[in-house]
Amino acid sequence: MRGEYLGLGRSDPIVKLDGTLGERRRVYLDSAATTLMARDIYDTLTRYLETSCANSHTHAHRAGRATTHAIDKARLAVGSLVGYDPAIDSVLFSGNGATGALNYLSRALFPPELRHYLKTKDPLGSVRQASAFIEPRRLARLLLLAERPLVVTTVMEHHSNLLPWVQAVGRANCRFVEVTDQGLLDLADLRRVLENEGSRVRLVTVAGVSNVTGVKNPIHEIAALAHAVGAELAVDAAQMGAHVPLALHAHGEAEAIDYVALSGHKMYAPGSRGALVGKLSRAVGAQCVGDVGGGMVESVSIDDYVLKDDLTAREEAGTPNIPGTIGLGLAAARLLEAGLDQIEAHEAAITEHALEALSSIEGVTVYGPSWTRERRAGVISFNVQGLPHGLVAAFLNDSHAIAVRNECFCAHPYVKRLLGVTDAEEARYLSEMAEGERRNVPGMVRASFGMYSLLDDVQALVDGLRELTRERERVALAYRSLPNGDYVRVDAPHELDLPPVFS
């Protein structure tokens, strides 16, 4: 199941506290940001580029046929991974991971010509007043959409599942469900919002798994709540797709997921694309939401053009990232073969052990709920008392060859809730940031796991943190802080740098 992954199994240079240089096994604990590529995916892509590299959408030569076939197989594999129903669901590839997928969905559900009206006090009335200036075939659709101007999301979200909706409908038409003191989604607050807003809600959108705490949201229960008021549910599965089983229709249509967004670089295929899977025909209709250009039309004249009926052909104009598309399909097929239930069990054992070990280190605070497999996946955020998060991450990298991430992980509202940042504190550091000073920006350190993670990786993290807490004064003296919030060794040994990509 784990196999071989590019970048693992090597040693990296380190600098010890006394300034002497050494080497340690690389420990990669940043899978929530980007997973490593499986060797077999890399080898298969290499074979494709050597033998069949060509543009798609042609049968005139064998390489074109092979490329077109590979893209079709990739679409099937991605859909199968999330349990889609090809009779009602489509798989649409996006350019920038789940971010691209969710932005596309926001444009499909709330088209640009509607957005101005949505940001007025009376969206439906504004559309009616402007009806004389709106094309008749568009007016009925805009009136229908204006009746449901609200999006319900949560303070837990990655910015990719927050900002597209604010941009689409305006801050006044977004409702942000709160989290509990433990960092769990407050389902009582969600029920309250849906009861209050009812038929004005067009969409509920939530993360399947938090990229900060690893919290698993009860997405099928949330789907039932959304559907009860006539809304749809979109799931940001960027942190879920490669770690937790997901089946759109497994619990019946009342609890079905309407849309799911995936990110290939978080599914062991860095450089690959994102995908949006779900009932896209209903959302898109006969319009074209994406780019217009080659491949998405049946015919073109100077006077007019005719769109293709097939949604994926119509919405994927131009030449796609073909290696990225194939890479995403190969990753989905690999996850299907390994079995997400097996992967989830493996990562659960790693996560449970890590949470227990970190809780035994004096001065380490772990955020999020206590461990159960039902409510946490393999993402752990923590802080070390009295030490800046940037310093902790730098020390673990420089002295232990451990890759972790720090700051707010593109989930600022959630991190601030968990840290208890007050309005006054936020105003102070925002003022400092405006002057280029980021050293006081609050944040955390995050360790995240993949199916290549081992108990030895957890032990390396624990050993590094134990040394850090034991030698905190020496560590603090060994580093200096930069205005951007980074920490660097005072002696700044250039030997710690990796060889440049462009030499």
C-alpha positions as CSV (number, residue, x, y, z in Angstrom):
1,M,0.0,0.0,0.0
2,R,2.7,2.5,0.9
3,G,5.1,1.5,-1.8
4,E,7.9,3.9,-2.8
5,Y,7.6,7.7,-2.8
6,L,9.8,10.2,-4.4
7,G,11.8,12.2,-1.8
8,L,11.6,9.6,1.0
9,G,14.5,7.3,2.0
10,R,17.2,10.0,1.8
11,S,19.2,11.9,4.3
12,D,19.2,15.6,4.6
13,P,21.8,17.9,6.1
14,I,21.2,19.2,9.7
15,V,23.0,21.5,12.1
16,K,23.2,20.6,15.7
17,L,22.8,23.0,18.6
18,D,26.6,23.3,19.0
19,G,26.8,24.4,15.3
20,T,28.3,21.2,14.0
21,L,26.9,19.7,10.8
22,G,25.4,16.2,10.3
23,E,22.8,14.2,8.5
24,R,19.4,12.7,9.4
25,R,16.8,10.7,7.6
26,R,14.2,13.0,6.0
27,V,10.9,13.0,7.8
28,Y,8.0,14.4,5.8
29,L,5.1,15.6,7.9
30,D,3.6,18.1,5.6
31,S,1.2,16.0,3.6
32,A,-1.8,18.3,4.3
33,A,0.0,20.9,2.2
34,T,1.2,18.5,-0.6
35,T,1.6,14.8,-0.7
36,L,4.7,13.1,-2.2
37,M,4.4,11.3,-5.6
38,A,4.3,7.6,-5.7
39,R,7.1,6.0,-7.8
40,D,4.7,4.0,-9.9
41,I,2.7,7.1,-10.9
42,Y,6.0,8.9,-11.8
43,D,7.1,5.8,-13.9
44,T,3.8,5.6,-15.7
45,L,3.8,9.3,-16.5
46,T,7.4,8.9,-17.8
47,R,6.3,6.0,-20.1
48,Y,3.4,8.1,-21.3
49,L,5.6,11.1,-22.2
50,E,8.1,8.8,-23.9
51,T,5.6,6.8,-26.0
52,S,2.2,8.6,-26.3
53,C,2.7,12.3,-25.7
54,A,0.2,14.2,-27.9
55,N,-2.8,16.5,-27.7
56,S,-6.1,14.9,-27.0
57,H,-9.4,15.0,-29.0
58,T,-8.1,13.3,-32.1
59,H,-8.2,9.7,-33.4
60,A,-6.0,10.5,-36.4
61,H,-2.9,9.0,-34.9
62,R,-2.1,6.4,-32.2
63,A,-0.6,8.8,-29.7
64,G,-3.7,11.1,-29.9
65,R,-5.9,8.1,-29.4
66,A,-3.9,6.9,-26.4
67,T,-4.0,10.4,-24.8
68,T,-7.8,10.8,-25.3
69,H,-8.3,7.3,-23.9
70,A,-6.1,8.1,-20.9
71,I,-8.1,11.3,-20.1
72,D,-11.4,9.3,-20.3
73,K,-10.0,6.7,-17.9
74,A,-8.7,9.3,-15.5
75,R,-12.3,10.8,-15.4
76,L,-13.7,7.4,-14.7
77,A,-11.2,6.7,-11.9
78,V,-11.8,10.0,-10.2
79,G,-15.6,9.5,-10.3
80,S,-15.3,6.0,-9.0
81,L,-13.1,7.1,-6.1
82,V,-15.9,9.2,-4.7
83,G,-18.7,6.8,-5.6
84,Y,-20.3,8.9,-8.3
85,D,-23.3,7.9,-10.4
86,P,-22.4,8.5,-14.1
87,A,-26.1,8.8,-14.9
88,I,-26.5,12.0,-12.9
89,D,-22.9,13.1,-11.9
90,S,-20.2,14.6,-14.0
91,V,-16.4,14.8,-13.4
92,L,-14.9,18.2,-14.3
93,F,-11.2,18.8,-14.1
94,S,-9.9,22.1,-12.8
95,G,-6.6,23.9,-13.1
96,N,-5.8,24.8,-9.6
97,G,-6.8,22.0,-7.4
98,A,-9.8,22.2,-5.1
99,T,-9.5,26.0,-5.3
100,G,-10.2,26.0,-9.0
101,A,-13.0,23.5,-8.6
102,L,-14.8,25.6,-5.9
103,N,-14.4,28.8,-7.8
104,Y,-15.9,27.1,-10.9
105,L,-18.8,25.9,-8.7
106,S,-19.4,29.4,-7.4
107,R,-19.6,30.8,-10.9
108,A,-22.0,28.1,-12.0
109,L,-24.4,28.6,-9.0
110,F,-24.0,32.4,-9.0
111,P,-23.2,33.6,-12.5
112,P,-21.3,36.9,-12.9
113,E,-24.4,38.8,-14.3
114,L,-26.3,38.0,-11.0
115,R,-23.6,39.0,-8.5
116,H,-24.2,42.7,-8.7
117,Y,-27.9,42.2,-7.8
118,L,-27.0,39.7,-5.0
119,K,-25.0,42.4,-3.2
120,T,-28.0,44.8,-3.0
121,K,-30.4,44.8,-0.1
122,D,-33.2,43.2,-2.2
123,P,-31.6,40.8,-4.8
124,L,-34.9,39.6,-6.2
125,G,-36.4,43.0,-6.4
126,S,-33.2,44.3,-8.1
127,V,-33.4,41.7,-10.8
128,R,-37.1,42.5,-11.4
129,Q,-36.3,46.2,-11.7
130,A,-33.6,45.5,-14.3
131,S,-35.7,42.9,-16.2
132,A,-36.0,45.2,-19.2
133,F,-32.3,45.1,-19.7
134,I,-31.8,41.3,-19.2
135,E,-31.9,38.9,-22.1
136,P,-35.3,37.0,-21.8
137,R,-33.8,33.5,-21.8
138,R,-31.6,34.5,-18.9
139,L,-34.2,36.4,-16.9
140,A,-36.1,33.4,-15.6
141,R,-32.9,31.7,-14.4
142,L,-31.7,34.9,-12.7
143,L,-35.0,35.4,-10.9
144,L,-35.0,31.8,-9.7
145,L,-31.4,32.2,-8.4
146,A,-32.1,35.5,-6.7
147,E,-34.8,33.8,-4.6
148,R,-32.0,31.9,-2.9
149,P,-29.1,34.3,-2.4
150,L,-27.5,32.7,0.7
151,V,-24.5,30.5,1.2
152,V,-23.9,28.8,4.5
153,T,-20.3,27.9,5.3
154,T,-18.3,27.6,8.5
155,V,-15.5,29.4,10.3
156,M,-13.5,26.1,10.0
157,E,-13.0,26.5,6.2
158,H,-9.8,26.8,4.2
159,H,-9.9,30.1,2.4
160,S,-10.6,28.2,-0.9
161,N,-14.0,27.3,0.5
162,L,-14.7,30.7,2.0
163,L,-13.5,33.5,-0.3
164,P,-15.2,32.2,-3.6
165,W,-18.6,32.5,-1.8
166,V,-17.9,35.9,-0.3
167,Q,-16.9,37.1,-3.7
168,A,-20.0,35.4,-5.3
169,V,-22.8,36.6,-3.1
170,G,-21.2,39.2,-0.8
171,R,-20.5,39.1,2.9
172,A,-24.1,40.0,3.8
173,N,-25.4,36.8,2.1
174,C,-22.9,34.4,3.7
175,R,-23.7,32.7,7.0
176,F,-20.7,31.3,9.0
177,V,-21.5,28.4,11.3
178,E,-19.4,28.5,14.5
179,V,-17.2,25.8,16.0
180,T,-17.2,24.5,19.6
181,D,-14.4,25.1,22.1
182,Q,-12.8,21.9,21.0
183,G,-12.9,22.9,17.3
184,L,-15.7,20.7,16.2
185,L,-18.4,22.1,13.9
186,D,-21.3,23.3,16.0
187,L,-24.2,21.4,14.5
188,A,-26.7,23.1,16.7
189,D,-25.6,26.5,15.2
190,L,-26.0,25.0,11.7
191,R,-29.5,23.9,12.5
192,R,-30.3,27.3,13.9
193,V,-29.0,29.0,10.7
194,L,-31.0,26.7,8.4
195,E,-34.2,27.1,10.5
196,N,-33.9,30.9,10.4
197,E,-33.0,31.2,6.8
198,G,-34.9,28.3,5.3
199,S,-35.7,28.7,1.6
200,R,-33.3,31.6,1.1
201,V,-30.3,29.2,1.3
202,R,-28.9,28.0,-2.0
203,L,-25.9,26.1,-0.8
204,V,-24.3,24.7,2.3
205,T,-20.6,24.1,1.9
206,V,-18.2,22.5,4.4
207,A,-14.8,20.9,4.6
208,G,-14.9,17.1,4.8
209,V,-11.8,17.1,6.9
210,S,-10.2,20.2,8.5
211,N,-6.7,21.1,7.3
212,V,-5.9,22.5,10.8
213,T,-7.1,19.9,13.3
214,G,-8.1,16.9,11.1
215,V,-11.7,17.2,12.4
216,K,-14.0,15.0,10.3
217,N,-17.3,16.6,9.6
218,P,-20.5,14.5,9.5
219,I,-21.1,15.3,5.8
220,H,-24.1,13.0,5.2
221,E,-25.9,14.4,8.3
222,I,-25.2,17.9,7.0
223,A,-26.5,16.9,3.6
224,A,-29.8,15.9,5.1
225,L,-30.1,19.2,7.0
226,A,-29.3,21.1,3.8
227,H,-31.8,19.1,1.6
228,A,-34.5,19.6,4.2
229,V,-34.6,23.3,3.4
230,G,-34.2,22.8,-0.4
231,A,-30.5,23.6,-0.4
232,E,-27.6,21.6,-1.8
233,L,-24.3,20.5,-0.2
234,A,-20.8,21.0,-1.5
235,V,-17.9,19.3,0.3
236,D,-14.3,20.6,0.1
237,A,-12.6,17.2,0.1
238,A,-9.0,18.4,-0.4
239,Q,-8.0,16.9,2.9
240,M,-10.4,14.0,2.7
241,G,-10.1,12.5,-0.8
242,A,-6.8,10.6,-0.1
243,H,-7.5,9.7,3.5
244,V,-11.1,8.9,4.3
245,P,-13.7,6.9,2.3
246,L,-16.2,9.1,0.5
247,A,-19.2,7.9,-1.5
248,L,-21.6,10.6,-2.8
249,H,-24.8,8.4,-2.8
250,A,-24.0,5.7,-0.3
251,H,-26.5,6.9,2.3
252,G,-29.4,7.5,-0.1
253,E,-30.5,10.6,-1.9
254,A,-31.7,12.4,1.3
255,E,-28.1,12.4,2.5
256,A,-26.3,12.5,-0.8
257,I,-23.5,14.9,-1.5
258,D,-24.3,17.2,-4.4
259,Y,-20.8,18.4,-5.2
260,V,-17.3,17.4,-4.0
261,A,-14.0,19.2,-4.8
262,L,-10.7,17.3,-4.9
263,S,-7.1,18.3,-5.2
264,G,-4.7,16.0,-7.0
265,H,-1.5,17.3,-5.3
266,K,-3.0,16.2,-2.0
267,M,-3.7,12.7,-3.5
268,Y,0.0,11.6,-4.2
269,A,0.1,13.2,-7.6
270,P,1.8,16.7,-7.3
271,G,1.5,18.7,-10.5
272,S,-1.9,17.2,-11.3
273,R,-5.2,18.9,-11.5
274,G,-8.2,19.4,-9.3
275,A,-11.7,18.0,-9.9
276,L,-15.3,18.9,-9.2
277,V,-17.7,15.9,-9.1
278,G,-21.4,16.0,-8.8
279,K,-24.7,17.0,-10.3
280,L,-23.1,19.6,-12.5
281,S,-25.7,19.5,-15.4
282,R,-28.3,20.9,-13.0
283,A,-26.0,23.7,-11.8
284,V,-24.6,24.6,-15.2
285,G,-27.6,24.1,-17.5
286,A,-26.9,24.8,-21.1
287,Q,-24.6,27.8,-20.5
288,C,-20.8,27.8,-20.6
289,V,-19.3,28.8,-17.2
290,G,-15.6,28.2,-18.0
291,D,-13.3,29.4,-20.7
292,V,-14.4,29.6,-24.3
293,G,-12.2,28.5,-27.1
294,G,-11.0,25.3,-28.9
295,G,-12.7,22.0,-28.4
296,M,-15.9,23.2,-26.7
297,V,-18.0,24.0,-29.7
298,E,-19.7,22.0,-32.5
299,S,-19.4,24.8,-35.0
300,V,-18.3,28.4,-35.3
301,S,-19.1,31.1,-37.8
302,I,-18.5,34.8,-37.8
303,D,-22.1,35.3,-36.8
304,D,-22.5,32.7,-34.1
305,Y,-21.2,29.4,-32.5
306,V,-22.9,26.3,-31.2
307,L,-21.8,24.8,-27.9
308,K,-21.3,21.0,-27.5
309,D,-24.0,19.2,-25.5
310,D,-21.5,17.2,-23.5
311,L,-20.8,19.2,-20.3
312,T,-17.2,18.2,-19.8
313,A,-16.3,18.9,-23.4
314,R,-18.0,22.3,-23.2
315,E,-16.4,23.3,-19.9
316,E,-12.8,22.1,-20.6
317,A,-11.9,24.3,-23.5
318,G,-8.4,24.4,-24.9
319,T,-5.5,22.0,-24.3
320,P,-5.6,20.7,-20.7
321,N,-2.7,19.9,-18.4
322,I,-2.6,16.4,-19.9
323,P,0.1,14.9,-17.7
324,G,-1.6,16.4,-14.7
325,T,-4.9,14.9,-15.7
326,I,-3.4,11.5,-16.2
327,G,-1.5,11.8,-12.9
328,L,-4.7,12.5,-11.1
329,G,-6.4,9.5,-12.6
330,L,-3.5,7.3,-11.8
331,A,-3.6,8.5,-8.2
332,A,-7.3,7.9,-7.9
333,A,-6.9,4.4,-9.3
334,R,-4.1,3.7,-6.9
335,L,-6.2,4.8,-3.9
336,L,-9.1,2.6,-5.1
337,E,-6.8,-0.3,-5.3
338,A,-5.2,0.2,-1.9
339,G,-8.7,0.8,-0.3
340,L,-9.4,4.0,1.5
341,D,-10.7,2.1,4.5
342,Q,-7.2,0.4,4.8
343,I,-5.5,3.8,4.4
344,E,-7.8,5.4,7.0
345,A,-7.0,2.6,9.4
346,H,-3.2,2.9,8.9
347,E,-3.3,6.7,9.3
348,A,-5.6,6.4,12.4
349,A,-3.0,4.3,14.1
350,I,-0.3,6.9,13.4
351,T,-2.5,9.8,14.5
352,E,-3.6,8.1,17.7
353,H,0.0,7.3,18.7
354,A,1.1,10.9,17.8
355,L,-1.6,12.6,19.8
356,E,-0.8,10.4,22.8
357,A,2.9,11.0,22.5
358,L,2.6,14.8,22.0
359,S,0.3,15.1,25.1
360,S,3.1,13.6,27.2
361,I,5.6,16.5,26.4
362,E,5.4,19.2,28.9
363,G,4.6,22.6,27.4
364,V,3.1,21.2,24.2
365,T,-0.5,22.2,23.5
366,V,-2.4,20.3,20.9
367,Y,-5.5,21.9,19.3
368,G,-8.8,20.2,18.4
369,P,-10.9,17.5,20.1
370,S,-9.6,14.4,21.9
371,W,-8.9,11.4,19.8
372,T,-11.5,9.2,18.3
373,R,-11.3,7.7,14.8
374,E,-14.7,9.0,14.0
375,R,-13.9,12.7,14.5
376,R,-10.1,13.1,13.7
377,A,-7.9,12.4,10.7
378,G,-4.2,12.6,10.4
379,V,-3.6,16.4,10.9
380,I,-2.3,17.7,14.2
381,S,-1.7,21.4,15.0
382,F,0.2,22.4,18.2
383,N,2.3,25.0,19.9
384,V,5.2,24.9,22.3
385,Q,4.7,27.1,25.3
386,G,6.9,30.2,25.2
387,L,8.3,29.6,21.8
388,P,7.1,31.2,18.5
389,H,5.6,28.8,16.0
390,G,8.1,29.9,13.4
391,L,11.0,29.0,15.6
392,V,9.6,25.6,16.4
393,A,9.2,24.8,12.7
394,A,12.7,26.1,11.8
395,F,14.4,24.1,14.6
396,L,12.6,20.8,13.6
397,N,13.8,21.3,10.0
398,D,17.3,22.5,10.7
399,S,18.3,20.1,13.5
400,H,16.1,17.1,12.8
401,A,15.3,17.1,9.1
402,I,11.5,17.2,9.9
403,A,9.3,19.0,7.5
404,V,6.3,20.6,9.3
405,R,4.4,23.8,8.5
406,N,3.5,26.8,10.6
407,E,1.4,29.9,10.6
408,C,-2.4,29.8,9.9
409,F,-2.6,27.3,7.1
410,C,-5.0,29.4,4.9
411,A,-7.7,29.0,7.6
412,H,-7.3,32.3,9.5
413,P,-10.8,32.4,11.1
414,Y,-10.5,28.9,12.5
415,V,-7.0,29.3,13.8
416,K,-7.9,32.5,15.5
417,R,-11.0,30.9,17.2
418,L,-8.8,28.0,18.5
419,L,-6.1,30.4,19.8
420,G,-8.7,32.7,21.4
421,V,-7.3,35.8,19.6
422,T,-9.2,38.9,20.8
423,D,-10.3,41.7,18.5
424,A,-7.8,44.0,20.1
425,E,-5.0,41.5,19.5
426,E,-6.0,41.1,15.9
427,A,-6.2,44.8,15.3
428,R,-2.7,45.2,16.7
429,Y,-1.0,42.6,14.6
430,L,-2.9,43.6,11.5
431,S,-1.6,47.2,12.0
432,E,1.9,45.8,12.3
433,M,1.5,43.7,9.1
434,A,0.5,46.8,7.2
435,E,4.0,48.1,8.1
436,G,5.7,44.9,6.9
437,E,6.1,43.4,10.4
438,R,4.8,39.8,10.7
439,R,6.7,38.5,13.8
440,N,3.7,38.8,16.1
441,V,1.2,37.1,13.8
442,P,-0.4,34.2,15.8
443,G,-0.2,30.7,14.5
444,M,0.5,27.1,15.1
445,V,2.8,24.3,14.0
446,R,1.2,21.5,12.0
447,A,2.3,17.9,11.5
448,S,0.3,15.9,8.9
449,F,0.4,12.3,7.8
450,G,0.0,10.3,4.6
451,M,-0.1,6.6,3.8
452,Y,3.7,6.6,3.7
453,S,3.9,7.9,7.3
454,L,5.4,5.6,9.9
455,L,5.5,5.4,13.7
456,D,9.3,6.1,13.4
457,D,8.3,9.5,11.9
458,V,6.2,10.3,15.0
459,Q,9.1,9.2,17.2
460,A,11.4,11.6,15.3
461,L,9.0,14.4,15.9
462,V,8.7,13.6,19.6
463,D,12.5,13.4,20.0
464,G,12.9,16.8,18.3
465,L,10.3,18.4,20.5
466,R,11.8,16.9,23.6
467,E,15.1,18.4,22.7
468,L,13.5,21.7,21.9
469,T,11.7,22.0,25.3
470,R,14.8,20.8,27.1
471,E,17.2,23.2,25.4
472,R,14.8,26.1,24.7
473,E,17.2,28.8,25.9
474,R,20.0,27.5,23.6
475,V,17.6,27.2,20.7
476,A,16.4,30.8,21.1
477,L,19.9,32.1,21.2
478,A,20.8,30.1,18.0
479,Y,18.1,31.9,15.9
480,R,17.2,35.3,14.8
481,S,13.8,36.4,13.6
482,L,13.1,38.1,10.4
483,P,10.3,40.7,9.8
484,N,8.4,38.2,7.6
485,G,8.1,35.9,10.6
486,D,10.7,33.3,9.6
487,Y,13.5,32.2,11.9
488,V,17.0,31.5,10.7
489,R,20.1,30.2,12.4
490,V,22.5,33.0,13.6
491,D,25.3,31.1,11.9
492,A,23.1,30.5,8.8
493,P,25.0,27.5,7.4
494,H,24.5,27.5,3.6
495,E,24.9,23.7,3.7
496,L,21.3,23.4,4.9
497,D,20.0,24.7,1.5
498,L,18.9,22.2,-1.1
499,P,20.5,22.5,-4.6
500,P,18.7,25.1,-6.7
501,V,16.2,23.9,-9.2
502,F,17.4,26.5,-11.8
503,S,21.2,26.5,-11.6
